[in-house]
Amino acid sequence: MMKRPVELVKEVISESNFPFDDIFLDCIPREEEESVEKTQILLIEASNGPEEYGNSDFVSFLYGVYIQIFYSNDEDAAIDITSSEIELMKTLVEKNWLIARSQEHYLDPNTKQMIKNLTVERTMTLSEIANS
């Protein structure tokens, strides 16, 4: 069974050393929306469509995934945000994901959680997709 782009990125993050409590695909479940003392990652598809063409047909897909990190606001959570993010980005690049966009951190006005947004992209041939 072929995996969706968010599933592929989830695998990379899960195998990395990035400190997180939960990873969610597509949306954060309602019962987890108020879990501000956890570091949560939300993965959403940013693109998923034909990319390269040959012999009047497409031969690859451009996959894009929007990564949104909600850092714990628990004072006891000792996360080195900068080095953790650099290490995560290096791991994604090692697994052939391009860091297409890395936005500045910002504070959620309601929860006071630090938030980081990344967009990663990867072009995969149809045979790579079938074997993923």
Secondary structure, DSSP 8 states (H G I E B T S, - for coil): ----HHHHHHHHHHHS----SEEEESS--GGGTT-TTS-EEEEEEEEEEE--EETTEE-EEEEEEEEEEE----TT----HHHHHHHHHHHHHHTT-EEEEE---EE-TTT--EEEEEEEEEEEEHHHHHT-
